[in-house]
Amino acid sequence: MWRTLENQQTDGHWRLVAGWRKASELTALHLRRLEQYRANLADVWPPARNAAAAAYVARLDFLIQNVRTTHDVAAANYSTLAATVGALAAARHDLRPLYEEYVTKSKALKDHTEQSAFNAAAEGPTLIGAPPTTQTDLERLNNRARAIMYTLSHTLVEAEAAIRQPPTYQPQTGRYISDPDVYGMGQPEIQNLLRSLGAMDTRMLGQQAKIIAV
């Protein structure tokens, strides 16, 4: 049983866990920025009053939903893998001393058995004494090791079932970026909005740029 875990160094596994954690954190940050951007846009350009504004907001809603789904998957996989790698590290830590004790006692019992056989065949047998351990002791160690491996196996099976695959991104159909009016820039409402934005002071534009820079 120890040979199964002996080479399972968890450093590489923890790096994978850290990668999922980073993905979870970054998508959460991106999601908050998109939601704030949507709120700001809807506030200055109400989608209920303008079809172009509604199209912009709908596009943001689409992006927000995709980012939220990606975040949910990353967060779930981070939690699952962190628990799994933790269980693997704990099992390895607990199993090693049992293995070492088993090897030591098994060798001592083997040596005693061989010495007893040799002594029995000698012309002048000497008193060997009681064995340092018994098969019952060895089996007890085996049972403890089996319990550790059973728990780990159960954790791994649950983790395999819990790992989630991000859905394939399906872009919305519509006009291509090469379309000069893909964002409706030619509409009078857009021109009015741009003029209104241009009238804002520099500080307000700087603050809005930070929100938009997702």
C-alpha positions in Angstrom: 0.0 0.0 0.0 2.8 2.4 0.8 4.3 1.9 -2.7 1.0 3.4 -4.1 1.7 6.7 -2.2 5.4 6.6 -1.9 6.1 8.7 -5.0 3.0 10.9 -4.7 4.7 14.1 -3.9 2.1 16.8 -3.5 4.1 19.9 -4.5 2.9 19.6 -8.1 -0.6 18.9 -7.1 -0.7 22.0 -4.9 0.5 24.1 -7.8 -2.6 22.9 -9.7 -4.8 23.8 -6.8 -3.2 27.3 -6.8 -3.9 27.6 -10.5 -7.6 26.9 -9.9 -7.7 29.3 -7.0 -6.1 32.1 -9.1 -8.7 31.4 -11.9 -11.5 31.6 -9.3 -10.1 34.9 -7.9 -9.5 36.5 -11.4 -12.9 35.5 -12.7 -14.6 36.9 -9.6 -12.8 40.2 -10.1 -13.7 40.3 -13.8 -17.3 39.5 -12.9 -17.6 42.3 -10.4 -16.1 44.8 -12.9 -18.5 43.7 -15.7 -21.5 44.0 -13.3 -20.3 47.5 -12.3 -19.8 48.5 -15.9 -23.3 47.3 -16.7 -24.8 49.2 -13.8 -23.0 52.4 -14.8 -24.0 52.0 -18.5 -27.6 51.3 -17.7 -27.7 54.3 -15.4 -26.4 56.8 -18.0 -28.1 55.1 -21.0 -31.3 53.4 -19.9 -31.9 50.3 -22.0 -35.7 50.6 -21.5 -35.7 53.8 -23.5 -33.4 52.9 -26.4 -33.0 49.8 -28.5 -29.3 50.3 -29.0 -28.8 50.6 -25.2 -30.8 47.5 -24.8 -28.6 45.7 -27.2 -25.4 46.8 -25.4 -26.9 45.7 -22.0 -28.0 42.4 -23.5 -24.4 41.8 -24.7 -23.1 42.6 -21.3 -25.6 40.2 -19.7 -24.4 37.5 -22.1 -20.7 38.1 -21.1 -21.6 38.3 -17.4 -23.3 35.0 -17.5 -20.4 33.3 -19.2 -17.9 34.8 -16.8 -20.1 33.8 -13.9 -20.3 30.2 -15.2 -16.5 30.1 -15.6 -16.1 31.4 -12.1 -18.5 28.9 -10.6 -16.6 26.0 -12.3 -13.2 27.4 -11.1 -14.4 27.9 -7.6 -15.9 24.4 -7.4 -12.8 22.7 -8.9 -10.5 24.7 -6.5 -12.5 23.4 -3.5 -12.6 19.8 -4.8 -8.9 19.6 -5.6 -7.8 21.4 -2.4 -9.7 18.8 -0.4 -8.4 15.9 -2.5 -4.7 16.9 -2.4 -5.1 17.6 1.3 -6.5 14.1 1.8 -3.7 12.6 -0.3 -1.0 14.4 1.8 -2.7 13.3 5.0 -2.9 9.7 3.9 0.8 9.7 2.9 1.7 11.3 6.2 -0.3 8.7 8.3 0.7 5.7 6.2 4.5 6.1 6.3 5.0 5.4 10.0 2.7 2.3 9.7 4.8 1.1 6.8 8.1 1.6 8.6 6.8 -0.1 11.7 5.5 -3.0 9.7 8.8 -3.4 7.9 10.8 -3.3 11.2 8.5 -5.8 13.0 8.2 -8.1 9.9 12.0 -8.3 9.7 12.3 -8.9 13.4 9.8 -11.7 13.3 11.5 -13.3 10.2 14.9 -13.2 11.9 13.4 -14.7 15.1 11.7 -17.5 13.1 15.0 -18.3 11.2 17.0 -18.2 14.4 14.5 -20.5 16.1 14.7 -23.0 13.2 18.5 -22.9 13.2 18.5 -23.4 17.0 16.1 -26.3 16.8 18.4 -28.1 14.4 21.5 -27.5 16.5 23.0 -30.3 18.7 22.9 -28.1 21.7 19.8 -25.8 21.4 19.7 -22.6 23.4 16.8 -20.6 24.7 15.7 -18.1 22.1 12.9 -16.4 23.9 9.5 -15.2 22.8 9.2 -13.6 19.3 9.5 -9.7 19.3 6.1 -9.5 17.6 3.4 -11.7 16.1 1.4 -12.1 12.9 -1.5 -10.6 14.8 0.5 -7.4 15.4 1.4 -7.2 11.7 -2.2 -7.8 10.7 -3.3 -5.0 13.0 -0.9 -2.6 11.2 -2.3 -3.8 7.9 -5.9 -3.1 8.9 -5.0 0.4 10.0 -3.3 1.0 6.6 -6.3 -0.4 4.8 -8.6 2.0 6.6 -6.4 4.9 5.6 -6.4 3.8 1.9 -10.1 3.1 2.0 -10.8 6.7 3.2 -8.5 8.1 0.5 -10.0 6.0 -2.2 -13.5 7.2 -1.2 -12.3 10.8 -1.4 -10.8 10.3 -4.8 -13.9 8.7 -6.2 -16.0 11.6 -4.9 -13.5 14.1 -6.4 -13.6 12.5 -9.8 -17.4 12.9 -9.8 -17.3 16.5 -8.5 -14.7 17.9 -11.0 -16.6 20.2 -13.4 -15.8 20.9 -17.0 -16.4 24.5 -18.2 -19.0 24.6 -20.9 -17.9 25.5 -24.4 -18.2 29.2 -25.1 -20.9 29.8 -27.7 -20.5 33.4 -29.1 -23.7 35.2 -29.9 -24.6 35.4 -33.6 -24.9 38.8 -35.1 -22.9 41.4 -37.0 -19.1 41.0 -37.2 -16.6 43.5 -35.8 -15.7 44.4 -39.4 -19.2 45.9 -39.8 -18.6 49.7 -39.4 -21.8 50.1 -37.5 -21.5 46.9 -35.4 -21.9 48.9 -32.2 -24.5 51.2 -33.6 -22.1 54.2 -33.6 -24.0 55.9 -36.5 -27.2 56.2 -34.5 -28.1 59.8 -33.2 -28.5 58.5 -29.7 -25.0 57.2 -29.7 -23.6 60.5 -31.0 -25.5 62.3 -28.3 -24.1 60.0 -25.7 -20.6 60.5 -26.9 -21.0 64.3 -26.8 -22.3 64.0 -23.3 -19.3 61.9 -22.3 -17.0 64.4 -23.9 -18.5 67.2 -21.8 -17.6 65.4 -18.5 -14.5 66.6 -16.6 -11.3 64.7 -16.8 -11.6 63.2 -13.3 -14.9 61.6 -14.0 -13.6 60.1 -17.2 -10.6 58.7 -15.4 -12.8 57.1 -12.8 -15.1 55.6 -15.5 -12.1 54.3 -17.4 -11.0 52.3 -14.3 -14.4 50.7 -14.1 -14.5 49.9 -17.8 -11.0 48.5 -17.9 -12.0 44.9 -17.2 
